[in-house]
Amino acid sequence: MEEFIKVAETTEVPPSKMKKVTVDGKEILIVDVEGKYYAIGNKCTHRGGDLSKGSLSGKVVKCPRHGAKFDVTTGEVATGPAKKSETTFEVRVEGKNILIKKS
C-alpha cells in the first residue's frame, strides 16, 4: 500500500511560490506551478545549495549558490553546473492538504 504523508497546506504554497519541508530527515521543495504541485529534493546536486532560497521562474528553480537550474516538474537539470537530476516525489492534494509519497 502506498503511504502518503501531509507536508503542507495549499495556503502555505501559493501559485509560483516554493516551500521547504523536511520528511524523514530529507529536505524537500514543494512548488506550485500553475495550480499543480510538485516536489523535488531541496539540496542542489552540484554543491548542496538550498533551492528554497533560490528563485523560481515558471517551472524552473535556480540555485542561489552557483546558478544551476532544475525543472521542478521532472527534477531534471535545465542548466549546469549541476549534472545530476533532483529526486522527485509523487504529490497528491486532498482538500487543502498537500501530501507526498514516502520513499
N, CA, C and O atoms as a GROMACS GRO file, in nm:
protein
  412
    1MET      N    1   0.083  -0.119   0.000
    1MET     CA    2   0.000   0.000   0.000
    1MET      C    3   0.088   0.126   0.000
    1MET      O    4   0.186   0.135   0.074
    2GLU      N    5   0.050   0.220  -0.084
    2GLU     CA    6   0.126   0.345  -0.092
    2GLU      C    7   0.098   0.430   0.030
    2GLU      O    8  -0.017   0.442   0.073
    3GLU      N    9   0.203   0.487   0.086
    3GLU     CA   10   0.185   0.573   0.202
    3GLU      C   11   0.220   0.716   0.165
    3GLU      O   12   0.331   0.746   0.120
    4PHE      N   13   0.123   0.804   0.186
    4PHE     CA   14   0.144   0.947   0.163
    4PHE      C   15   0.140   1.018   0.297
    4PHE      O   16   0.067   0.978   0.388
    5ILE      N   17   0.218   1.124   0.308
    5ILE     CA   18   0.226   1.199   0.432
    5ILE      C   19   0.198   1.347   0.402
    5ILE      O   20   0.243   1.401   0.302
    6LYS      N   21   0.122   1.410   0.492
    6LYS     CA   22   0.092   1.554   0.476
    6LYS      C   23   0.218   1.634   0.504
    6LYS      O   24   0.286   1.613   0.605
    7VAL      N   25   0.250   1.727   0.413
    7VAL     CA   26   0.369   1.810   0.430
    7VAL      C   27   0.337   1.959   0.440
    7VAL      O   28   0.418   2.037   0.490
    8ALA      N   29   0.219   1.998   0.391
    8ALA     CA   30   0.182   2.139   0.393
    8ALA      C   31   0.035   2.151   0.356
    8ALA      O   32  -0.031   2.053   0.320
    9GLU      N   33  -0.014   2.274   0.365
    9GLU     CA   34  -0.148   2.304   0.317
    9GLU      C   35  -0.135   2.394   0.195
    9GLU      O   36  -0.036   2.468   0.181
   10THR      N   37  -0.233   2.389   0.108
   10THR     CA   38  -0.226   2.465  -0.017
   10THR      C   39  -0.209   2.615   0.009
   10THR      O   40  -0.149   2.685  -0.072
   11THR      N   41  -0.262   2.665   0.120
   11THR     CA   42  -0.247   2.808   0.151
   11THR      C   43  -0.103   2.846   0.183
   11THR      O   44  -0.067   2.963   0.177
   12GLU      N   45  -0.020   2.747   0.217
   12GLU     CA   46   0.121   2.773   0.250
   12GLU      C   47   0.210   2.781   0.126
   12GLU      O   48   0.323   2.828   0.133
   13VAL      N   49   0.158   2.734   0.012
   13VAL     CA   50   0.236   2.732  -0.112
   13VAL      C   51   0.151   2.795  -0.223
   13VAL      O   52   0.092   2.724  -0.304
   14PRO      N   53   0.144   2.929  -0.226
   14PRO     CA   54   0.063   2.995  -0.328
   14PRO      C   55   0.122   2.977  -0.468
   14PRO      O   56   0.236   2.934  -0.482
   15PRO      N   57   0.044   3.009  -0.572
   15PRO     CA   58   0.092   2.995  -0.710
   15PRO      C   59   0.228   3.063  -0.730
   15PRO      O   60   0.252   3.174  -0.684
   16SER      N   61   0.315   2.992  -0.802
   16SER     CA   62   0.450   3.040  -0.835
   16SER      C   63   0.538   3.063  -0.712
   16SER      O   64   0.629   3.145  -0.716
   17LYS      N   65   0.509   2.991  -0.604
   17LYS     CA   66   0.590   3.002  -0.482
   17LYS      C   67   0.643   2.864  -0.443
   17LYS      O   68   0.600   2.762  -0.497
   18MET      N   69   0.738   2.864  -0.348
   18MET     CA   70   0.803   2.741  -0.303
   18MET      C   71   0.801   2.735  -0.151
   18MET      O   72   0.792   2.837  -0.083
   19LYS      N   73   0.809   2.613  -0.099
   19LYS     CA   74   0.819   2.592   0.046
   19LYS      C   75   0.907   2.472   0.071
   19LYS      O   76   0.892   2.367   0.008
   20LYS      N   77   1.001   2.488   0.165
   20LYS     CA   78   1.087   2.376   0.205
   20LYS      C   79   1.020   2.303   0.321
   20LYS      O   80   0.973   2.365   0.416
   21VAL      N   81   1.017   2.169   0.310
   21VAL     CA   82   0.966   2.085   0.419
   21VAL      C   83   1.070   1.977   0.445
   21VAL      O   84   1.156   1.950   0.361
   22THR      N   85   1.063   1.915   0.562
   22THR     CA   86   1.154   1.806   0.594
   22THR      C   87   1.073   1.682   0.628
   22THR      O   88   0.984   1.686   0.713
   23VAL      N   89   1.104   1.572   0.560
   23VAL     CA   90   1.036   1.445   0.582
   23VAL      C   91   1.144   1.339   0.603
   23VAL      O   92   1.230   1.319   0.518
   24ASP      N   93   1.138   1.272   0.717
   24ASP     CA   94   1.236   1.167   0.749
   24ASP      C   95   1.380   1.215   0.731
   24ASP      O   96   1.464   1.141   0.682
   25GLY      N   97   1.406   1.339   0.770
   25GLY     CA   98   1.540   1.395   0.760
   25GLY      C   99   1.580   1.445   0.623
   25GLY      O  100   1.691   1.495   0.605
   26LYS      N  101   1.490   1.433   0.523
   26LYS     CA  102   1.520   1.480   0.387
   26LYS      C  103   1.452   1.613   0.363
   26LYS      O  104   1.333   1.630   0.391
   27GLU      N  105   1.528   1.709   0.310
   27GLU     CA  106   1.469   1.838   0.273
   27GLU      C  107   1.406   1.825   0.135
   27GLU      O  108   1.469   1.778   0.040
   28ILE      N  109   1.280   1.868   0.127
   28ILE     CA  110   1.203   1.857   0.003
   28ILE      C  111   1.146   1.994  -0.030
   28ILE      O  112   1.100   2.065   0.059
   29LEU      N  113   1.150   2.029  -0.157
   29LEU     CA  114   1.097   2.157  -0.204
   29LEU      C  115   0.960   2.132  -0.267
   29LEU      O  116   0.948   2.055  -0.362
   30ILE      N  117   0.858   2.198  -0.214
   30ILE     CA  118   0.722   2.191  -0.269
   30ILE      C  119   0.701   2.318  -0.351
   30ILE      O  120   0.730   2.428  -0.304
   31VAL      N  121   0.651   2.302  -0.473
   31VAL     CA  122   0.634   2.415  -0.564
   31VAL      C  123   0.496   2.410  -0.628
   31VAL      O  124   0.447   2.302  -0.664
   32ASP      N  125   0.432   2.526  -0.642
   32ASP     CA  126   0.305   2.538  -0.712
   32ASP      C  127   0.334   2.600  -0.849
   32ASP      O  128   0.373   2.716  -0.859
   33VAL      N  129   0.313   2.521  -0.954
   33VAL     CA  130   0.329   2.569  -1.091
   33VAL      C  131   0.193   2.566  -1.158
   33VAL      O  132   0.141   2.459  -1.191
   34GLU      N  133   0.135   2.683  -1.176
   34GLU     CA  134   0.006   2.697  -1.242
   34GLU      C  135  -0.101   2.608  -1.179
   34GLU      O  136  -0.178   2.543  -1.249
   35GLY      N  137  -0.104   2.605  -1.045
   35GLY     CA  138  -0.207   2.530  -0.974
   35GLY      C  139  -0.180   2.383  -0.953
   35GLY      O  140  -0.261   2.313  -0.893
   36LYS      N  141  -0.066   2.334  -1.002
   36LYS     CA  142  -0.029   2.194  -0.982
   36LYS      C  143   0.095   2.191  -0.893
   36LYS      O  144   0.187   2.271  -0.909
   37TYR      N  145   0.094   2.099  -0.798
   37TYR     CA  146   0.205   2.092  -0.702
   37TYR      C  147   0.306   1.985  -0.741
   37TYR      O  148   0.272   1.877  -0.788
   38TYR      N  149   0.433   2.020  -0.720
   38TYR     CA  150   0.545   1.930  -0.749
   38TYR      C  151   0.637   1.928  -0.629
   38TYR      O  152   0.639   2.022  -0.549
   39ALA      N  153   0.713   1.820  -0.616
   39ALA     CA  154   0.808   1.808  -0.505
   39ALA      C  155   0.939   1.749  -0.557
   39ALA      O  156   0.940   1.644  -0.622
   40ILE      N  157   1.049   1.817  -0.527
   40ILE     CA  158   1.183   1.768  -0.564
   40ILE      C  159   1.275   1.785  -0.443
   40ILE      O  160   1.241   1.852  -0.346
   41GLY      N  161   1.392   1.723  -0.451
   41GLY     CA  162   1.492   1.741  -0.346
   41GLY      C  163   1.526   1.889  -0.335
   41GLY      O  164   1.532   1.959  -0.436
   42ASN      N  165   1.550   1.937  -0.213
   42ASN     CA  166   1.578   2.079  -0.192
   42ASN      C  167   1.725   2.114  -0.197
   42ASN      O  168   1.760   2.231  -0.211
   43LYS      N  169   1.814   2.015  -0.185
   43LYS     CA  170   1.958   2.043  -0.186
   43LYS      C  171   2.011   2.027  -0.328
   43LYS      O  172   1.997   1.920  -0.388
   44CYS      N  173   2.071   2.132  -0.382
   44CYS     CA  174   2.126   2.128  -0.518
   44CYS      C  175   2.225   2.013  -0.531
   44CYS      O  176   2.308   1.990  -0.443
   45THR      N  177   2.214   1.941  -0.640
   45THR     CA  178   2.302   1.826  -0.662
   45THR      C  179   2.444   1.868  -0.699
   45THR      O  180   2.532   1.782  -0.707
   46HIS      N  181   2.467   1.996  -0.721
   46HIS     CA  182   2.602   2.043  -0.754
   46HIS      C  183   2.685   2.058  -0.626
   46HIS      O  184   2.787   1.991  -0.611
   47ARG      N  185   2.643   2.145  -0.537
   47ARG     CA  186   2.719   2.170  -0.415
   47ARG      C  187   2.630   2.189  -0.292
   47ARG      O  188   2.672   2.249  -0.194
   48GLY      N  189   2.507   2.137  -0.299
   48GLY     CA  190   2.420   2.137  -0.182
   48GLY      C  191   2.352   2.268  -0.147
   48GLY      O  192   2.309   2.286  -0.033
   49GLY      N  193   2.341   2.359  -0.243
   49GLY     CA  194   2.272   2.486  -0.216
   49GLY      C  195   2.125   2.462  -0.179
   49GLY      O  196   2.065   2.365  -0.223
   50ASP      N  197   2.070   2.552  -0.100
   50ASP     CA  198   1.931   2.544  -0.055
   50ASP      C  199   1.842   2.603  -0.165
   50ASP      O  200   1.834   2.725  -0.180
   51LEU      N  201   1.775   2.516  -0.241
   51LEU     CA  202   1.695   2.563  -0.353
   51LEU      C  203   1.579   2.652  -0.309
   51LEU      O  204   1.535   2.738  -0.385
   52SER      N  205   1.528   2.632  -0.187
   52SER     CA  206   1.417   2.714  -0.139
   52SER      C  207   1.458   2.861  -0.125
   52SER      O  208   1.372   2.949  -0.118
   53LYS      N  209   1.587   2.888  -0.120
   53LYS     CA  210   1.637   3.025  -0.111
   53LYS      C  211   1.670   3.081  -0.250
   53LYS      O  212   1.714   3.195  -0.263
   54GLY      N  213   1.648   3.000  -0.353
   54GLY     CA  214   1.673   3.043  -0.490
   54GLY      C  215   1.552   3.114  -0.548
   54GLY      O  216   1.463   3.159  -0.476
   55SER      N  217   1.550   3.122  -0.680
   55SER     CA  218   1.440   3.191  -0.747
   55SER      C  219   1.366   3.093  -0.838
   55SER      O  220   1.424   2.999  -0.893
   56LEU      N  221   1.237   3.118  -0.852
   56LEU     CA  222   1.152   3.034  -0.937
   56LEU      C  223   1.103   3.117  -1.054
   56LEU      O  224   1.049   3.226  -1.036
   57SER      N  225   1.123   3.064  -1.174
   57SER     CA  226   1.073   3.128  -1.296
   57SER      C  227   0.997   3.022  -1.374
   57SER      O  228   1.057   2.932  -1.433
   58GLY      N  229   0.865   3.033  -1.375
   58GLY     CA  230   0.785   2.930  -1.441
   58GLY      C  231   0.800   2.799  -1.367
   58GLY      O  232   0.763   2.788  -1.250
   59LYS      N  233   0.856   2.700  -1.436
   59LYS     CA  234   0.876   2.569  -1.373
   59LYS      C  235   1.023   2.540  -1.344
   59LYS      O  236   1.060   2.426  -1.320
   60VAL      N  237   1.105   2.644  -1.347
   60VAL     CA  238   1.249   2.627  -1.326
   60VAL      C  239   1.294   2.700  -1.199
   60VAL      O  240   1.270   2.820  -1.183
   61VAL      N  241   1.360   2.625  -1.110
   61VAL     CA  242   1.416   2.684  -0.990
   61VAL      C  243   1.567   2.700  -1.010
   61VAL      O  244   1.634   2.612  -1.064
   62LYS      N  245   1.619   2.815  -0.966
   62LYS     CA  246   1.761   2.845  -0.981
   62LYS      C  247   1.827   2.843  -0.844
   62LYS      O  248   1.782   2.909  -0.750
   63CYS      N  249   1.935   2.766  -0.832
   63CYS     CA  250   2.010   2.757  -0.708
   63CYS      C  251   2.079   2.890  -0.679
   63CYS      O  252   2.139   2.949  -0.768
   64PRO      N  253   2.069   2.939  -0.553
   64PRO     CA  254   2.132   3.067  -0.521
   64PRO      C  255   2.284   3.062  -0.513
   64PRO      O  256   2.348   3.167  -0.514
   65ARG      N  257   2.343   2.943  -0.506
   65ARG     CA  258   2.489   2.934  -0.490
   65ARG      C  259   2.565   2.952  -0.622
   65ARG      O  260   2.644   3.045  -0.635
   66HIS      N  261   2.541   2.864  -0.717
   66HIS     CA  262   2.619   2.868  -0.841
   66HIS      C  263   2.533   2.876  -0.967
   66HIS      O  264   2.584   2.864  -1.078
   67GLY      N  265   2.402   2.895  -0.948
   67GLY     CA  266   2.314   2.920  -1.063
   67GLY      C  267   2.262   2.798  -1.137
   67GLY      O  268   2.201   2.813  -1.243
   68ALA      N  269   2.284   2.677  -1.086
   68ALA     CA  270   2.228   2.560  -1.151
   68ALA      C  271   2.076   2.573  -1.152
   68ALA      O  272   2.017   2.625  -1.058
   69LYS      N  273   2.014   2.524  -1.259
   69LYS     CA  274   1.869   2.534  -1.272
   69LYS      C  275   1.810   2.394  -1.289
   69LYS      O  276   1.866   2.309  -1.358
   70PHE      N  277   1.694   2.374  -1.225
   70PHE     CA  278   1.625   2.245  -1.230
   70PHE      C  279   1.480   2.266  -1.269
   70PHE      O  280   1.415   2.361  -1.224
   71ASP      N  281   1.428   2.176  -1.352
   71ASP     CA  282   1.287   2.173  -1.388
   71ASP      C  283   1.214   2.107  -1.270
   71ASP      O  284   1.237   1.989  -1.243
   72VAL      N  285   1.128   2.181  -1.202
   72VAL     CA  286   1.061   2.125  -1.084
   72VAL      C  287   0.957   2.020  -1.119
   72VAL      O  288   0.913   1.945  -1.032
   73THR      N  289   0.916   2.013  -1.245
   73THR     CA  290   0.815   1.913  -1.284
   73THR      C  291   0.877   1.776  -1.309
   73THR      O  292   0.807   1.674  -1.304
   74THR      N  293   1.007   1.774  -1.338
   74THR     CA  294   1.075   1.646  -1.368
   74THR      C  295   1.198   1.621  -1.282
   74THR      O  296   1.245   1.508  -1.273
   75GLY      N  297   1.251   1.726  -1.220
   75GLY     CA  298   1.375   1.715  -1.142
   75GLY      C  299   1.500   1.725  -1.228
   75GLY      O  300   1.611   1.727  -1.175
   76GLU      N  301   1.484   1.730  -1.360
   76GLU     CA  302   1.599   1.731  -1.450
   76GLU      C  303   1.674   1.864  -1.446
   76GLU      O  304   1.616   1.969  -1.421
   77VAL      N  305   1.804   1.856  -1.472
   77VAL     CA  306   1.888   1.975  -1.480
   77VAL      C  307   1.851   2.052  -1.606
   77VAL      O  308   1.850   1.997  -1.716
   78ALA      N  309   1.820   2.181  -1.588
   78ALA     CA  310   1.791   2.267  -1.703
   78ALA      C  311   1.920   2.330  -1.753
   78ALA      O  312   1.945   2.336  -1.874
   79THR      N  313   2.004   2.377  -1.659
   79THR     CA  314   2.138   2.428  -1.693
   79THR      C  315   2.231   2.399  -1.576
   79THR      O  316   2.189   2.396  -1.460
   80GLY      N  317   2.359   2.378  -1.609
   80GLY     CA  318   2.460   2.346  -1.508
   80GLY      C  319   2.494   2.465  -1.423
   80GLY      O  320   2.435   2.572  -1.437
   81PRO      N  321   2.589   2.445  -1.333
   81PRO     CA  322   2.692   2.342  -1.331
   81PRO      C  323   2.648   2.205  -1.280
   81PRO      O  324   2.724   2.109  -1.291
   82ALA      N  325   2.528   2.192  -1.224
   82ALA     CA  326   2.483   2.060  -1.177
   82ALA      C  327   2.473   1.965  -1.296
   82ALA      O  328   2.439   2.006  -1.407
   83LYS      N  329   2.502   1.837  -1.272
   83LYS     CA  330   2.492   1.736  -1.376
   83LYS      C  331   2.389   1.628  -1.340
   83LYS      O  332   2.336   1.560  -1.428
   84LYS      N  333   2.360   1.614  -1.210
   84LYS     CA  334   2.268   1.510  -1.162
   84LYS      C  335   2.131   1.571  -1.135
   84LYS      O  336   2.120   1.677  -1.072
   85SER      N  337   2.027   1.504  -1.181
   85SER     CA  338   1.890   1.549  -1.158
   85SER      C  339   1.854   1.544  -1.010
   85SER      O  340   1.917   1.472  -0.933
   86GLU      N  341   1.754   1.620  -0.972
   86GLU     CA  342   1.699   1.616  -0.837
   86GLU      C  343   1.604   1.498  -0.826
   86GLU      O  344   1.539   1.459  -0.923
   87THR      N  345   1.595   1.441  -0.706
   87THR     CA  346   1.496   1.338  -0.679
   87THR      C  347   1.358   1.402  -0.684
   87THR      O  348   1.339   1.514  -0.637
   88THR      N  349   1.261   1.330  -0.741
   88THR     CA  350   1.124   1.380  -0.742
   88THR      C  351   1.039   1.294  -0.650
   88THR      O  352   1.071   1.179  -0.622
   89PHE      N  353   0.930   1.353  -0.603
   89PHE     CA  354   0.838   1.284  -0.513
   89PHE      C  355   0.697   1.299  -0.568
   89PHE      O  356   0.659   1.406  -0.615
   90GLU      N  357   0.620   1.192  -0.562
   90GLU     CA  358   0.483   1.196  -0.608
   90GLU      C  359   0.401   1.281  -0.511
   90GLU      O  360   0.413   1.268  -0.390
   91VAL      N  361   0.317   1.370  -0.567
   91VAL     CA  362   0.238   1.462  -0.487
   91VAL      C  363   0.089   1.436  -0.510
   91VAL      O  364   0.045   1.408  -0.622
   92ARG      N  365   0.012   1.444  -0.401
   92ARG     CA  366  -0.134   1.438  -0.407
   92ARG      C  367  -0.188   1.556  -0.329
   92ARG      O  368  -0.128   1.600  -0.231
   93VAL      N  369  -0.301   1.606  -0.373
   93VAL     CA  370  -0.370   1.710  -0.297
   93VAL      C  371  -0.506   1.653  -0.259
   93VAL      O  372  -0.583   1.609  -0.344
   94GLU      N  373  -0.533   1.656  -0.128
   94GLU     CA  374  -0.662   1.610  -0.077
   94GLU      C  375  -0.721   1.725   0.002
   94GLU      O  376  -0.675   1.757   0.112
   95GLY      N  377  -0.824   1.787  -0.054
   95GLY     CA  378  -0.880   1.907   0.008
   95GLY      C  379  -0.776   2.016   0.007
   95GLY      O  380  -0.729   2.056  -0.100
   96LYS      N  381  -0.738   2.065   0.124
   96LYS     CA  382  -0.636   2.171   0.133
   96LYS      C  383  -0.500   2.113   0.170
   96LYS      O  384  -0.404   2.188   0.188
   97ASN      N  385  -0.489   1.981   0.182
   97ASN     CA  386  -0.366   1.917   0.225
   97ASN      C  387  -0.278   1.873   0.108
   97ASN      O  388  -0.325   1.810   0.014
   98ILE      N  389  -0.150   1.908   0.116
   98ILE     CA  390  -0.052   1.863   0.017
   98ILE      C  391   0.018   1.743   0.079
   98ILE      O  392   0.074   1.752   0.189
   99LEU      N  393   0.014   1.630   0.008
   99LEU     CA  394   0.074   1.506   0.056
   99LEU      C  395   0.182   1.461  -0.041
   99LEU      O  396   0.169   1.482  -0.162
  100ILE      N  397   0.288   1.400   0.010
  100ILE     CA  398   0.387   1.339  -0.077
  100ILE      C  399   0.400   1.193  -0.040
  100ILE      O  400   0.379   1.153   0.074
  101LYS      N  401   0.436   1.114  -0.141
  101LYS     CA  402   0.455   0.971  -0.120
  101LYS      C  403   0.587   0.949  -0.048
  101LYS      O  404   0.691   1.000  -0.088
  102LYS      N  405   0.582   0.873   0.058
  102LYS     CA  406   0.705   0.841   0.132
  102LYS      C  407   0.787   0.742   0.050
  102LYS      O  408   0.735   0.648  -0.010
  103SER      N  409   0.918   0.767   0.049
  103SER     CA  410   1.005   0.679  -0.030
  103SER      C  411   1.067   0.573   0.058
  103SER      O  412   1.144   0.490   0.009
   0.00000   0.00000   0.00000
